[in-house]
Amino acid sequence: MDSYKNILDTFFFSMFPYIIIFTFLLVTIQRYRAKAYTFSSLSSQFLENKQHFWAMIPFHYGIIAVLAAHFVWFLVPDTVLWWNRVPARLYVMEIAMFIFGLMTLIGLINIIIRRQTNSMAKVVTSKADWWVLGFLTIQVVTGLYIAYFYRWGSSWFAASLTPYLWSVIKLSPDLTYISAMPFMVKAHIVSAYSIILLFPFTRLVHALVVPNPYLWRKPQVVRWYWNRKKIRSSKNL
C-alpha cells in the first residue's frame, strides 16, 4: 500500500508538473499563433444577463482574491509567517480567505445552474466547459474543506507548499514536503494542476490577455432592435 502511495506521489507531484508546464506552453503558443481570435471568454452575457451577473461577479471577485493571496504566500512566505504570529492578524487572513472562497463557490454554483437550466446558455456550453467547471468545483470545495477542518492554511502553505513549489521550479522536486499531507490537500494540489493543464484548451485562456476591467467598469446597456425570442430561440440554434 505504501509503495502504491509512493508511486502516485511521484507521478502527481514529481512528474505531472512538468507534463503540465510543457503542454501549457506548447499549446498556448501554438493556439495563439494559429487561432488568436479564440483567446476570448466567449461570454454568454448577451444571451441572458440577470443570472449571469449573480454568477460571474461573486465568482470573479472571489477567485481573484484567493489566487492573489496564494500568490503572496508563494512569493513572500517569511512575511506571511511573520504576519501570522499575531493571532488577530491570522484570524483576519483566514476568515477573509474563507469568505472569498465561499463567494467563489456561490458564483460557481450559479454558473453551473445557469448553464444547465438556461436553454441558450446550455447550447453554447461545450464539453470542455463542463470539465473546467468540474475541476473548479473540486478545487474550491477541497480548498474550503481544508480551510475549515485543517485551519491556518496560509501558514502551512508558506512553510511547506512554497518550498515544494520552488523545488519544482528548480527542477528538483522535494516530495518530503508533500508525502505526509492529508488526502484533501493532495487532491487540492492535483486539481489545481489539472486546471492548468486544461487552461490552453479552453476559454480560460482569456485570462492571459484580458486585464479583467469588467470588475470595475460601469454596467453596459444592450438594446435589442429585433425579436430576439423569435430569432434566437433555442429551437433555431
C-alpha positions as CSV (number, residue, x, y, z in Angstrom):
1,M,0.0,0.0,0.0
2,D,2.8,2.4,0.9
3,S,4.6,1.6,-2.4
4,Y,1.4,2.3,-4.4
5,K,1.1,5.6,-2.5
6,N,4.7,6.5,-3.2
7,I,4.2,5.8,-6.9
8,L,1.2,8.1,-7.0
9,D,3.0,10.8,-5.1
10,T,6.0,10.5,-7.5
11,F,3.8,10.8,-10.6
12,F,1.5,13.6,-9.5
13,F,4.0,15.7,-7.6
14,S,7.2,15.0,-9.4
15,M,6.4,14.2,-13.0
16,F,2.9,15.7,-13.6
17,P,4.0,19.3,-13.0
18,Y,6.5,19.1,-15.9
19,I,3.9,17.5,-18.2
20,I,1.6,20.4,-17.4
21,I,4.3,23.1,-18.0
22,F,5.3,21.6,-21.3
23,T,1.7,21.1,-22.5
24,F,0.7,24.6,-21.3
25,L,3.5,26.4,-23.1
26,L,3.3,24.4,-26.3
27,V,-0.5,24.5,-26.8
28,T,-0.8,28.1,-25.6
29,I,1.8,29.4,-28.1
30,Q,0.5,27.3,-30.9
31,R,-3.1,28.3,-30.3
32,Y,-2.2,32.0,-30.2
33,R,-0.2,31.7,-33.4
34,A,-2.9,29.7,-35.3
35,K,-6.1,31.0,-33.7
36,A,-5.5,34.2,-31.8
37,Y,-9.2,35.1,-32.1
38,T,-10.1,32.2,-29.8
39,F,-8.4,33.9,-26.9
40,S,-11.8,35.0,-25.6
41,S,-14.1,34.2,-22.7
42,L,-16.9,33.5,-25.3
43,S,-19.2,35.3,-22.9
44,S,-22.9,34.3,-23.0
45,Q,-23.9,37.6,-21.3
46,F,-25.8,38.7,-24.3
47,L,-28.0,35.6,-24.2
48,E,-29.0,36.2,-20.6
49,N,-27.7,38.7,-18.1
50,K,-29.6,38.7,-14.8
51,Q,-28.5,35.2,-13.6
52,H,-25.1,35.8,-15.3
53,F,-24.5,38.8,-13.1
54,W,-25.0,36.8,-9.9
55,A,-22.8,34.1,-11.1
56,M,-19.8,35.9,-12.6
57,I,-19.4,38.8,-10.2
58,P,-19.0,36.8,-7.0
59,F,-17.0,34.1,-8.8
60,H,-14.5,36.6,-10.3
61,Y,-14.1,38.7,-7.2
62,G,-13.8,35.6,-5.0
63,I,-11.3,33.7,-7.2
64,I,-9.1,36.7,-7.9
65,A,-8.8,37.4,-4.2
66,V,-8.0,33.8,-3.4
67,L,-5.4,33.5,-6.2
68,A,-3.8,36.8,-5.2
69,A,-3.5,35.5,-1.6
70,H,-1.9,32.2,-2.8
71,F,0.5,34.2,-5.0
72,V,1.6,36.3,-2.0
73,W,2.0,33.2,0.2
74,F,4.2,31.8,-2.5
75,L,6.4,34.9,-3.1
76,V,6.9,36.2,0.4
77,P,6.4,33.2,2.8
78,D,8.6,34.7,5.5
79,T,6.4,37.8,5.6
80,V,3.3,35.7,5.8
81,L,4.6,33.7,8.7
82,W,5.6,36.9,10.4
83,W,2.1,38.3,9.9
84,N,0.5,35.2,11.3
85,R,2.5,35.3,14.5
86,V,-0.2,37.7,15.9
87,P,-3.4,35.6,16.3
88,A,-5.7,38.5,15.4
89,R,-4.0,39.0,12.1
90,L,-4.0,35.3,11.4
91,Y,-7.8,35.2,12.1
92,V,-8.3,38.1,9.7
93,M,-6.4,36.4,7.0
94,E,-8.2,33.0,7.5
95,I,-11.7,34.5,7.7
96,A,-11.2,36.8,4.8
97,M,-10.0,34.0,2.6
98,F,-12.8,31.7,3.7
99,I,-15.4,34.4,2.8
100,F,-13.8,34.9,-0.6
101,G,-13.8,31.1,-1.1
102,L,-17.5,31.0,-0.3
103,M,-18.1,33.8,-2.8
104,T,-16.2,31.7,-5.5
105,L,-18.3,28.7,-4.7
106,I,-21.6,30.6,-4.8
107,G,-20.7,32.1,-8.1
108,L,-19.6,28.7,-9.4
109,I,-22.9,27.0,-8.4
110,N,-24.8,29.8,-10.1
111,I,-22.7,29.3,-13.3
112,I,-23.4,25.6,-13.3
113,I,-27.2,26.1,-12.6
114,R,-27.4,28.7,-15.3
115,R,-25.7,26.6,-17.9
116,Q,-27.9,23.7,-17.0
117,T,-31.3,25.5,-16.9
118,N,-31.0,28.3,-19.5
119,S,-31.6,26.8,-22.9
120,M,-29.4,29.3,-24.8
121,A,-26.5,29.2,-22.4
122,K,-26.7,25.4,-22.4
123,V,-26.4,25.2,-26.2
124,V,-23.1,27.2,-26.2
125,T,-21.6,25.2,-23.3
126,S,-19.0,22.7,-24.6
127,K,-17.7,19.5,-23.0
128,A,-14.5,21.3,-22.2
129,D,-16.5,23.9,-20.3
130,W,-18.0,21.1,-18.1
131,W,-14.6,19.6,-17.5
132,V,-13.3,23.0,-16.3
133,L,-16.4,23.6,-14.1
134,G,-15.9,20.1,-12.6
135,F,-12.3,20.7,-11.7
136,L,-13.0,24.2,-10.5
137,T,-15.7,22.7,-8.2
138,I,-13.2,20.1,-6.8
139,Q,-10.7,22.9,-6.3
140,V,-13.0,25.2,-4.5
141,V,-14.7,22.5,-2.3
142,T,-11.4,21.0,-1.3
143,G,-10.0,24.5,-0.5
144,L,-12.9,25.3,1.7
145,Y,-12.7,21.9,3.4
146,I,-9.0,22.4,4.1
147,A,-9.7,25.9,5.4
148,Y,-12.4,24.7,7.8
149,F,-11.0,21.4,9.0
150,Y,-7.2,21.9,9.0
151,R,-7.1,25.7,9.6
152,W,-4.2,28.1,9.3
153,G,-3.7,27.2,5.6
154,S,-1.7,30.4,4.9
155,S,0.9,29.3,7.4
156,W,1.4,25.7,6.3
157,F,1.2,26.9,2.7
158,A,4.1,29.3,3.3
159,A,6.0,26.7,5.4
160,S,5.5,23.6,3.3
161,L,4.0,24.1,-0.1
162,T,6.1,27.1,-1.0
163,P,9.4,25.1,-0.6
164,Y,7.9,22.3,-2.6
165,L,6.8,24.6,-5.5
166,W,10.3,26.2,-5.5
167,S,11.8,22.8,-5.7
168,V,9.7,22.0,-8.8
169,I,10.8,25.3,-10.4
170,K,14.4,24.4,-9.7
171,L,13.9,21.0,-11.4
172,S,14.5,19.1,-8.3
173,P,11.0,18.2,-6.7
174,D,11.3,17.6,-3.0
175,L,8.4,15.3,-2.1
176,T,9.2,15.3,1.6
177,Y,7.0,18.4,1.9
178,I,4.1,16.6,0.2
179,S,4.2,13.0,1.2
180,A,2.8,13.5,4.7
181,M,0.0,15.8,3.6
182,P,-3.7,14.7,4.1
183,F,-5.5,13.4,1.1
184,M,-7.7,16.5,0.7
185,V,-4.6,18.7,0.5
186,K,-3.2,16.5,-2.2
187,A,-6.5,16.5,-4.1
188,H,-6.5,20.3,-3.9
189,I,-3.0,20.4,-5.5
190,V,-3.7,17.9,-8.2
191,S,-7.0,19.6,-9.2
192,A,-5.0,22.9,-9.4
193,Y,-2.5,21.2,-11.7
194,S,-5.4,19.7,-13.8
195,I,-6.9,23.2,-14.3
196,I,-3.6,24.5,-15.5
197,L,-3.4,21.5,-17.9
198,L,-6.9,22.3,-19.3
199,F,-6.1,26.0,-19.5
200,P,-4.8,26.3,-23.1
201,F,-7.5,24.0,-24.5
202,T,-10.5,26.0,-23.1
203,R,-11.9,29.5,-22.8
204,L,-9.8,30.0,-19.7
205,V,-7.0,31.4,-21.9
206,H,-8.8,34.7,-22.0
207,A,-7.3,35.4,-18.6
208,L,-3.9,35.6,-20.3
209,V,-4.8,38.6,-22.5
210,V,-7.7,40.3,-20.7
211,P,-6.9,42.5,-17.7
212,N,-10.4,42.0,-16.2
213,P,-11.7,45.6,-16.5
214,Y,-15.3,44.3,-16.1
215,L,-14.7,44.2,-12.3
216,W,-14.8,47.9,-12.1
217,R,-16.4,49.2,-15.3
218,K,-19.9,50.6,-15.4
219,P,-22.8,48.4,-16.4
220,Q,-23.3,48.2,-20.1
221,V,-26.7,48.7,-21.6
222,V,-27.7,46.5,-24.6
223,R,-30.7,47.4,-26.7
224,W,-32.3,44.9,-29.0
225,Y,-34.0,46.1,-32.1
226,W,-35.4,42.8,-33.3
227,N,-37.4,40.0,-31.8
228,R,-34.6,38.1,-30.1
229,K,-37.0,35.4,-28.8
230,K,-38.1,34.6,-32.3
231,I,-34.7,34.8,-34.0
232,R,-32.5,33.3,-31.2
233,S,-34.9,30.7,-29.9
234,S,-33.2,27.6,-28.7
235,K,-35.1,25.7,-31.4
236,N,-33.2,27.6,-34.0
237,L,-29.8,27.1,-32.5
